[in-house]
Each structure stands twice: as structure tokens, then as C-alpha cells.
Amino acid sequence: MIKIGVVNIDVSHPKAFSDYLLKGDRARYTAIYNDGFRGEDEVEAFIKNYNLEKRCSTVVELAEAVDVGFIQGCNWDKHLEYAKPFIDRNKPVFIDKPIVGNLADCKKVEKLVSDGAVILGCSSVRYAEEIVKFINIPEEERGKIINVFGTSGVDEFNYGIHIVEAIGGILGSGALSCRFAGRSIQEGKICETFYISFENGAGAVYNTFQGAWQPFEIVVMTTKATHRFTIDVSKIYGALLDRICDYMEKGNSTLVPVEMITESVKIMLAGKISRENNGNEVKLSDIPQNDPGYDGDAFEMDYASKAAKIYL
């Protein structure tokens, strides 16, 4: 049985992941360290409801007690700090989406992996059944991909990263640039559109939507046909967790390399800079080294202020 240690239960994923894992006998959340915004009532309820063995007073203690770390705080600017004790002990660590929120941290993640760290992640949508099924259709049958269109909801980055990772799951790596295409506002809801150019000649469009949940709708146009599908979100957590368990048990990873995950972050950073510069195309290679990116502290404060108690 794989022992998972979780750092913070800010988001709903620890609950949803635990529910899925309880259906099998491969892995369990067994220990927790929490310094996020969830109160003692929710932390104790999570421990009781999922039969955790231990509550740790430090992340170092947590890393000593488990096989793999799951970093599931909502503040992406703290993710690497939380991951370090696991990396220092040569233990794998899963970092929930978004993995990080700025270029400097992207480079730190990439350096850690190049030095031998095992960092797993990130968005479960990348491994959705519908995406895997599509990309497994032989190219001679489905045609070459020309364009991918995808939608997301809730917020710009924390949730929008899902659809950008989904696009990466279809087109792979090789994004060159991103540009802001426009914004629509109705009844306080904001929808923004971005265009990604890829080095193989393909393009992709993603919509973010702020103020309400929206389904992940994907349309893929190829040289032979147009394919449309809606991601079944009831299956995406299992698709991700099964791959993590496969790695832990067999050592063979079917998760994408971390460089593909950080590429998704860089796409959104380039799109954000483009929006701030009248929609001019921004190459991923031209993102300034000191670009502040997305503010994890500000997001955490806003998220905490609106969060309902979900673990009681």
C-alpha cells in the first residue's frame, strides 16, 4: 500500500482523491501537515473520515513518514518550499495544479528534475479518457491536427491551467507564442480568449471564464475531420491517480515530463503579458526573467475568503 502524505487540504482534491483511492487497495492518504486556511475542524474531520495515521508538525516529519508527498495547497508560490523536504529525501512528490505561477519557479522546477528530483503533476484533465482515446487514433485515420479549441471556467489561472494542459495533451510540446485575442463581459462574468502558435504549424485557442464553472469542451480540427468532445470530469481524478500509482509500484512513468507541465504555465504567462500589451504576440522565449507572473498569495486570500467548509 502506497503511503501518501498531504501538505494542506485547501482545495477539494484531497477529498476527491481519497474517495477514489478507497475504491481500491493501491494507495491511501496516511499523514498530513497543514498550515493552510482550513481550520482545525476540517483538518480533524479529514483525518477521521479517511483514517489517517498521523498529523505532522513539520513537512520534514511528514516526508519521513510516507512514500510520496502530495502538495495540495492553493498557493502555488509555496509549492516548491513544501516539496523540498520530499526531494531532499529522494522521495517523489506530486504537485497539484498549477504547479507554479511564474517563470523563475518554472526554471527551478526544471532544474530540480534535471538534478534527479521526481516531481509528478499536475492537471488531471491532461489524462482525460477522451483525450487519450483521441490521440491514440492513428494519424492516417484522424488526419494531422490543425487547430484545437478548448473552454474552461471558474477563474483565469487556477482553473484555466486545466484547459491549457489539455491542449498540451493533444498537441504535445512545442508552443512558440501566445497572444490575447479579446474579452467579453456579461452580467459580471468575464470570458477571455487566447491563441497559441506551435512550432509544427498547428494552433490552439483557449477560453478562460471567470465567475462560474464551465465544462471542458474541446474541438479538434484535422486535415480530415472535426472532432468534438466534452471531458467527463467524474473520471479524470482516477486517470491521474492510476498513473501515479503505476509509477510508485513499477517505476515506469506514463505521466508527462515536467517540462511539458511548465510549458503550459509559460503559455499562460505569455498570454497574460500579451493582454497587458494590447494583444501583441509574446514568444515563450521572450518572457522576462523577472516577470511576476500570477500572484499565489493574492489568490490564496481570495480563495480562502470564499471557500465553504467541505471536509465536515
N, C-alpha and C positions, 0 to 999 in steps of 0.2 A: 504494500500500500504506500503510495507516494504521499509524503507529508508536506503540506503547503502551509507556509507562514505568510499571513497577510499584513501588510502595512497600511493601516487606515481603511475604513469602510465607508468613506464619504459617499460613494456612488452606489447604484443598485447592483452592480456586477457581483460583489461577493455573495449576496443573497441568491441571485440567479445562477451563478456558477455552482454554489453549494447545492442548490436544488437539483441541478443536472448531475453532479458527481454522486449524489446519494442514490441515483438510479443504478449505479454500477459499483464496482469494487476496486477501482484503479487508483483513486486519489481522494483525499479529504483535506479540508482546512482543519489544521490541528492546533495552531497557535496564532496569536495576534499581538501586534503592537499598534497602539492607537494614540495619536496626538492631533487628530483632525477635529472637525467640528461636531462630530456625532457625540452625544452626551453619554454619561455612564449608563443610563437606562438602555440605550440602544446597543451599546457595546456588550453589556452583560446579557442582553436578550440574544444577541448573535452568538455569544459563547454558549449559552444554554441551549438554544434551538438547534445548533449544529454540533453539539457535543465536543467543543474544542477542549484540548487537554491543558492548555497553558495560556496565560496572559503575561506578556513580557514587559519589562520596564524599559528596555532599550531595544533598538533594532539589532544591535550586536548579539544580544541574548536570543532574539528571535532567529537570527541567521544560524546560530549554533544548534538550534533545536529542530530544524526542518531540513527537507531535501531541496526545496525550491522556494524562492520568495515571489510573492505577488504584490506589486506596488499598485495600490488602488485608491490613492488619494486623488482628489480632483485638481490639485495644484501641480501642474506639470513642471513648474520651475523647481520643485522639491524632489522630483523623481530620481535624479541621479544621486543626490545625497542619500536617499533612502536605499538605493540599490547598492551603494558602495560596500556595506558590510557583507553582503552575499558575494559580490565579486571578489573581495579580499579573501574569502574562504573558498574560492573556486567553486561556488555553487551557482547554478542557473538562476536567473531572475527574469520573471515576466513583468514587463512594464505596460500598464494599461494605457489606452489611448487618451489624449495624444501623448506620444512618447516624450516629447519635449516641445518647447514653443519658440525657440529662436535658433539662429544659425550657429552660434557659439556652442550651444548644447548639442546640436546635431553633430558637430565635429568631435565633441567629447565622446559621444556615444560611439561613433565610428572608430575613434582611436582606442577606446576600451575594448571593442570587439577585435580590432586588429592585433591587440596585445594579448588576446586569449580569453576575454570575458565572454560568457554565454548570456546574451541578452535576447529574450524572447518577446515577441509582441506582434501585433499590437491591436489592430481593429479586427473584430470577428467577421465583419462584412466582407473583407477580402476573401474569406474562405467559404462564403455562402455557397450552398448547393447549386444554385442557379448559375453562378459564375463558373464554378468548377466544371459543371456539365457543359457550358458553352465552350470554354477554352479547350475542352477535350474533343470537341468535334474537329475532325481533320480539316486543315485549311483548304484543301482542294474541294471539300464539300461545302463549307460555310463561306469561303472566299476570304480575301485579305481585308482586315479591318481598316476602314477609312476614318470613322468617327464614332466616338462613344459619348452619350449624353446621360447624365445622372442627376438625381434630385436628392436633397436631404432637408431636414427640418431642425427645429428646436433653437439652434444658435449657429454662429458662424464657424468657430474653430473646434470647440469641444465635440460637437456632433458632426459638423461639416467634414471633419477629417475622415469620417467613415466613407463618404462617397468618393473622396479623392483616393483613398486606399482601394476602394472597389474598382475604380478606373485603373489603378496600378495592377490590380489582379487580372484585369482583362488585357491591358496593353503592355504590361511589364514595365521595365525601367527605360530610361532614355528621354525623359522630359527635358525640353530645352528652355522653355519660357512659359510665362503665364501673363495674361492681361485681363484687366477688369473690363467687362462689356456693358454693364448697366445695372440699374436698380429700379425696382418697382415697390410702391408702398400703398397699402390699402388697409384701413382700419387699424393702423398702428403696426401691422405686420410688414416685415421687410424681406424682399426676395432679391438676391444679388446673383449675377451671372458672370462666370469667368471662363476664359478659353485657354487651353493648354496646347502647346505645339510639341510634337515628339520628333526625335531625330530620324525615325523611319518614315516620316511623311504623314503619319496619322495625326489626328487632332481629337480633342475631347472638350466637352462643355460640362461644367458642373454648376448647379444652382444651390446656394445656401438659402435657408429660410429662417428668419428669426421671429419667435413669438408663438410658435405652435409646432407640434410634431407633424412630420410629413413622411410618407413611405419612401423607401429607397426604390425609385423607379429607374430602370436602365434601358436605354435603346442603343443598339449597336448596328451601325450601317456598314456593310461589307461590299465588296465588289460583286456579290451575287444576290444579297438579300438584306432585309432589315429584320433584326431580332429584337423583341421586346420582352422584358420580364420584370416582375416585382419580387424583391427579396423577401422571403419568408423569415421574418425576424425570430420566430419561435425556434428555429433550427440553428441559428448562427453561433450561439454560445457553444453548443455541443461540437460543432465543426472545429472550432478553435481549440477547445479543451482536449478533444481526442488527439489532435496533433501534438499538443504539449505533452500529454501522457505518453504518446508514441515515442517522443524524443527521450523522455525520462526513463522509459523502460528499455528502449532499444538503442538509443544513441544516434538514430538516424532522423534528421530533422526534415519535415516537409513544410516547415514554416519558412517564409521568405527571408533572405539575408537582411540584416538591419539597414543596409544602405538603401534598400527599396522602401523601407518604412520612413527613413529620414528624407528620402526624395519627396514623399508625399507632404511632409512638413514644409520642405523648401518650396514646393509648388504653391502652397497656400501663403507662405511668406512673400513670394514674388507677386502673387495676386493682390495681397494687401498693399504692397508698395505701389503696384500699378494703380490701384484705386486712389491712393494718395497723390498720384502724379497724372491725373486726368486720363487714365486708361492707357497710358503708354506701355508697350510691351516691355517686360522685365525678364531678362535671362536669369536662370537659376545661378549661373556662374557670376552674375553681377550683383547678387545680394550683398550689401555692405557687411563687412566683418562685425561692425558694431551695431547692426540693426537690432532694435529692441524686441522685435517680434511680437508675440502675443503675451499679455501680462497675466501670469498664473496667479499672482497674489490678488489682483483685482477680480479675476474670475472666481476664485475661492470665496471671497467675501460676498459676491453677488449670489453664487450658488448656495452658500450656507444660509443666506437670508431668506431664500425661497424654498429651501428643502423641507419636505414633510418627513415625519418620522416613519421610516419604512421597515425598521427591524423589530418593532414591538409586536 
